[in-house]
Amino acid sequence: MAELDLFAGRVAVLATMHRKEQAIAPRLETHLGVRVSVPSGFNTDAFGTFTNDIQRPADQLNTARLKAEAALRHTGETLAIASEGSFGPHPQIPFVPCDRELVLLCDREHQLEIVGEALTTTTNYRHQTVRSPAEALTFAEAVSFPSHGLVVKTEPAGIIVAKGITSVAELVAAVEQALDQSPTAHLETDMRALYNPTRMQAIAQATDDLLRAIAQTCPTCHYPGFAVVKRFPGRPCGLCGTPTLLTLSVLYQCQHCQLQQTAPAPDAPLTADPSQCPYCNP
């Protein structure tokens, strides 16, 4: 059984209201043979907003699951795709902002869940307090406005004055409205995909990773999504051989037949840099 046999000809419901189909649909339709459908009347803002007026109900992965399950209930289909993004400091590079994107495939017919991921520092995720429209325009120029949208809030209340701002006139009017209420206004980049082409590219990267994960099939039953479920530390130091906390090997598991298989860590060197060694660099 090839992985394409599971999906070809089926409808894949994409849980979005922010045009993510631009990044996701062409890739899935080309490689899986599905027809991607965006359901009408489906409100993904109910699962959290980047402006924090609606809090996310769970962590990033579980929120994507909730979106996919809601899309299946909404449409009655059996195959759903959901995307979820998260922005903040990079986990390994202090003070550098990053974008982590997940694209999840949920297949009720075959009881499969497969996830693609992209982690990138290529993002315009920023915010700033301003005291004048001139300061707002300086900030806007630095974050690729107007191709990338902006949000204006009041300070300190954090009430949204306008979002999805993509013109100078809109921006100046929103900032002036906020400044009528307090001496400063809060500006932030609009991280919704339809207002952020840079984020849309990261979603495309996560979709490509999802396709790679689907293509990783079980060596026994050939179901897709033969994925890493556990990582084992112990990669030896390249200088003295002491085991480090870096990954030495991984455990793959099939969701269908439950086959487990241990293998060397993929795309990792055989030894660790001495800077990661507890003996060479205590």
Steps between C-alpha positions, in 0.01 A plus 500: 500500500651836398434807711319672214235225497369625835428854386458517122159621389387604847391843624738656753327768706738784583414671829577861412339839449828679428579373147752236608380297203735716291799328665350161581253396230726488190755282678249249640300479181812440290667242726205323664232526234247648742259785434549767766178671611469804728172478692275804497390647831784336694643742760859413588525812719302301758824305557702810594629818342847649481362826640408307819139615512418126478738264681616176342318207670804271517865473395594538136465135396178436691348819362573377148329171592196686632478699177520186286239316706266800488540522122408132467187550711413814303520326162440130565822410314762254626824678403605838639803728496566761768782748544613679815777754547687621806735798536756582766868467593696231318551194728876487431589857400434752778324827411433390140131478403380194314193352338404137569237369260316168522287348225301199617321234299213320677359193325204344682453228239845352564552630857809697402647825624810633325671831575738722306703773666710802406708711740642816349655828606375657178213698648397862543342429840541827690314753715569853617355788699475825302417860588423638156396399148857573389637240743235257378611545139863438596398175670286407199790541261714267712245216489430491123181706506274524300553151351479380860206622709503675836286513814444813711386482863441751775734518795489389773160334450606306191171556320527430126445816296561332163670192355577389149633850430665516157504868403667811638167679530351216706807486721513873572126512574520203741804639683337841536189333638708310756695814595173683563452261795852492646848646441622181330372239258598136460599369156559138408536297186185321387605136508192361328611318185302711255671816631847349535666358186812409699293278729324351197840381376564328836162325474605376157823363654301318769274355230807368316615341828156340538537347154843365597346345813219343294758353262679333795315167490501204733735226373246232599148627418602796280269749672623861482625701795762259637612768745746563779327453836801508733856631500791351694792719615861392515674620183872468587733796516718519192808573714477272804207268430297597807122462443320832467135606523477526121288241319679176414209294368126518445204266522257482207149361542220415259154629596333210317685178590698647794834380364791665681848547358810668643735688269783755518383859535416625149708781350728512804880462519636184662675697774425812704698821499721518813320820601198277577704256710463502881864389536672724242276798577380453860 
